[in-house]
Amino acid sequence: MNATTKSTGQSSVPTVKITINPVGMDRPRAWLAAGLEDFRQATVVSLAYGMFWVGLSIAVTVGAIMLDLWHWLLPMAAGFMFIGPLVTVGSYGISRALEAGRAPHLGDAFSAWRPHAGQLAMMGVMLMIFFLAWIRLATLLFALFYGFEAPGPAALYASLLTTPQGLGMIVVGSAVGAVLAFGAFTISVVAIPTLMDQDLTFMEGIEASVRSVARNFRPMLLWAVILTGCVLVGILTFYIGLALILPVLGHASWHAYEDLVRCEPLEPDNDKQSA
């Protein structure tokens, strides 16, 4: 499907035509620049939104350690790539407020999902499937390389870069994770901002996202690498860097959507509707 549809009797009438624009290799840098400009214009709100997710990430990490689930920390941190597109929804709301000429506030960030909550929730389910698949595969890889008895945290993390089994698990896990992460990226990179901006079904959002990646594979691959690298830097700073990185990437992703996707309303055919 290429458009939103509304039921009229027994038929479905398209109301929006979705066109995917071609972009060049220079556009990811332009998206980042636009994201930084949005962050500059709404620094307090954007930083507060980023700090919320930093606090939540720290709380989850502390909880895992207190519950003696420390061995889940590495796959959970890597799994952030799968749920990241949902985390940045609030940044889209801030960018939309700026484009409307309003001074954004936290309500724009934390209530941005409400108008299309159902379809965004379905996208969340899709991304959660990728996340759970990654956790399952990570568990199997851990058992393959280390057996079913987990060593202590100090021994495990020390062995990751100093032993053949640790290096092997990192290489294989990175390859498997990269495939899954790119799959999640492909179905969501513009799907979520499209669903926020248009009255679409989540499947139409996914289709727009897949078409965007297919038509602009090299620029979108570069964009995926940039997103991954930035998030990894944020995680390696014990999440603190995510307070800046998450909102900037969210703003940039909104501008990527606007660059890639053009939605044009279709005039209803009164003759056909009345027939």
C-alpha positions in Angstrom: 0.0 0.0 0.0 1.2 3.5 -0.8 -1.4 5.5 1.1 -3.6 5.8 4.1 -7.0 4.3 3.6 -10.4 4.9 5.1 -13.3 2.5 5.0 -16.3 3.6 2.9 -18.8 0.8 2.8 -17.1 -2.2 1.3 -14.2 -0.2 -0.2 -11.0 1.5 1.0 -10.2 4.9 -0.3 -6.6 6.2 -0.3 -6.2 9.6 1.2 -2.4 10.1 1.2 0.2 9.3 -1.4 3.6 8.5 0.0 6.6 9.3 -2.2 10.2 8.4 -1.2 12.8 11.0 -2.2 16.3 10.1 -3.3 19.1 11.6 -1.2 22.8 11.9 -1.5 25.7 10.8 0.7 26.0 14.3 2.1 22.5 14.2 3.7 23.3 12.3 6.9 25.7 15.1 7.9 23.0 17.7 7.1 20.6 15.8 9.3 23.0 15.8 12.2 23.6 19.6 11.7 19.8 20.2 11.8 19.6 18.0 14.9 22.3 20.0 16.6 20.5 23.2 15.7 17.2 22.0 17.2 19.1 21.0 20.3 20.6 24.5 20.5 17.2 26.1 20.2 15.6 23.9 22.8 18.5 23.0 25.0 16.8 22.8 28.3 13.8 20.7 27.2 16.0 18.4 25.0 18.6 17.9 27.7 15.9 17.2 30.3 14.3 14.6 28.0 17.8 13.0 27.5 18.5 13.0 31.2 15.2 11.2 31.8 16.4 8.2 29.7 19.9 8.4 31.3 18.3 8.1 34.7 16.1 5.2 33.6 19.1 3.4 32.0 21.1 3.8 35.2 18.2 2.5 37.3 17.9 -0.6 35.1 21.6 -1.2 35.3 21.7 -0.9 39.1 18.6 -3.1 39.4 20.3 -5.8 37.3 23.4 -5.7 39.5 21.4 -5.8 42.7 19.4 -8.8 41.4 22.6 -10.6 40.4 21.7 -10.3 36.7 24.9 -8.5 35.8 25.6 -11.0 33.0 22.6 -9.5 31.2 24.1 -6.0 31.1 26.1 -6.4 27.9 23.3 -7.8 25.7 20.8 -5.3 27.2 23.1 -2.4 26.4 23.6 -3.8 22.9 19.8 -4.3 22.7 19.3 -0.5 23.1 19.8 -0.3 19.3 16.5 -2.1 18.9 14.4 0.1 21.1 16.2 3.4 20.4 13.8 4.6 17.7 10.9 4.5 20.3 13.0 6.4 22.8 13.5 9.3 20.4 9.8 9.9 19.9 9.9 12.8 22.4 12.6 14.5 20.4 10.3 14.4 17.3 7.7 16.3 19.3 10.2 19.0 20.3 11.3 19.4 16.6 7.7 19.7 15.5 7.0 22.4 18.1 10.1 24.3 16.8 8.8 24.0 13.2 5.4 25.3 14.4 7.1 28.4 15.8 6.4 27.5 19.4 8.7 27.3 22.4 8.8 23.6 23.1 8.1 22.2 26.6 8.3 18.8 28.2 4.7 18.1 27.4 5.7 18.2 23.7 8.2 15.5 24.4 6.3 13.2 26.8 2.9 13.4 25.0 4.1 13.3 21.4 3.0 9.7 21.0 -0.6 10.2 22.2 -2.4 11.2 18.9 -1.3 7.9 17.3 -0.7 5.8 20.4 -2.2 2.6 18.9 0.0 2.5 15.8 3.1 3.5 17.7 2.4 0.7 20.2 2.3 -1.8 17.3 5.7 -0.5 16.1 6.9 -1.0 19.7 5.7 -4.6 19.5 7.7 -5.1 16.2 10.8 -3.7 17.7 10.4 -5.7 20.9 10.3 -8.8 18.8 13.7 -7.9 17.5 14.9 -7.1 21.0 13.7 -10.4 22.4 15.2 -12.3 19.4 18.6 -10.6 20.2 18.4 -11.5 23.9 17.6 -15.1 23.0 20.4 -15.3 20.5 22.8 -13.7 23.0 21.9 -16.3 25.6 22.6 -19.1 23.1 25.9 -17.5 22.1 26.9 -17.2 25.8 26.1 -20.9 26.4 28.0 -21.9 23.2 31.2 -20.1 24.3 31.0 -20.3 28.1 28.7 -23.1 28.9 25.8 -22.9 31.3 27.8 -21.8 34.3 28.6 -18.1 34.2 32.0 -17.0 35.6 32.1 -14.1 38.0 31.7 -10.6 36.5 35.4 -9.7 36.8 36.5 -13.0 35.1 33.9 -12.7 32.4 34.6 -9.1 31.3 38.3 -9.6 31.6 38.1 -12.7 29.3 36.1 -10.9 26.6 39.2 -9.2 25.1 41.9 -11.6 26.4 40.8 -15.1 25.5 39.9 -16.8 22.2 36.4 -17.7 23.5 35.8 -14.2 24.6 37.0 -12.7 21.3 35.0 -15.3 19.4 31.8 -14.5 21.2 32.3 -10.8 20.5 32.9 -11.3 16.8 30.0 -13.7 16.3 27.7 -11.7 18.6 28.6 -8.5 16.8 27.8 -10.0 13.4 24.5 -11.5 14.5 23.6 -8.3 16.3 24.5 -6.1 13.3 22.1 -8.1 11.1 19.3 -7.9 13.6 19.9 -4.2 14.3 19.9 -3.3 10.6 16.6 -5.2 10.2 15.1 -3.2 13.0 16.6 0.0 11.5 15.1 -0.8 8.1 11.6 -1.1 9.4 11.7 1.8 11.8 14.0 4.5 10.6 11.3 6.7 9.2 8.2 4.6 10.2 7.9 6.1 13.7 8.1 9.8 12.6 5.8 9.0 9.7 3.2 7.5 12.1 3.5 10.6 14.3 3.0 13.0 11.3 0.4 11.1 9.3 -2.8 9.1 10.0 -1.2 5.8 8.9 -1.3 2.2 9.9 2.0 0.8 11.3 2.3 -1.5 8.3 2.2 1.6 6.0 4.9 3.2 8.1 7.0 0.1 7.9 6.6 0.0 4.1 7.7 3.7 3.8 10.7 2.9 6.0 11.7 -0.2 3.9 11.3 1.8 0.7 13.4 4.6 2.0 16.3 2.3 2.8 15.9 0.4 -0.5 15.9 3.5 -2.6 18.8 5.2 -0.6 20.7 2.2 0.5 24.2 3.8 0.8 23.2 7.0 2.5 20.9 5.0 4.9 23.7 2.5 5.6 25.9 5.5 6.5 23.2 6.9 8.7 22.8 3.5 10.5 26.6 3.5 11.2 26.4 7.1 12.5 23.5 6.2 14.8 25.2 3.1 16.1 28.5 4.8 16.7 27.0 7.7 18.6 24.9 5.4 20.8 27.9 3.3 21.6 29.8 6.4 22.6 26.9 7.3 24.9 26.8 3.9 26.5 30.6 3.8 27.0 30.4 7.1 29.0 28.2 5.1 31.5 25.1 6.6 29.8 25.9 10.2 30.7 26.7 11.0 27.1 23.3 9.8 26.0 21.7 12.9 27.6 23.1 14.9 24.7 23.3 12.2 22.1 19.7 10.8 22.3 17.9 14.2 21.7 20.3 15.3 19.0 19.9 12.0 17.1 16.1 12.2 17.6 16.0 15.7 16.2 18.2 14.6 13.3 16.0 11.6 12.6 13.0 13.8 12.4 14.8 15.9 9.7 15.8 12.7 8.0 12.1 11.7 7.8 11.2 15.1 6.3 14.0 14.8 3.7 13.1 11.2 2.7 9.3 11.0 2.8 6.8 13.2 1.0 3.2 12.7 1.9 0.6 14.3 -0.4 -3.1 14.3 0.3 -5.3 12.9 -2.4 -8.5 14.5 -3.4 -11.4 12.2 -2.9 -13.2 11.0 -6.0 -16.7 12.0 -5.2 -18.2 10.2 -8.2 -16.6 6.9 -7.0 -17.6 7.4 -3.4 -21.2 8.1 -4.3 -21.4 5.2 -6.7 
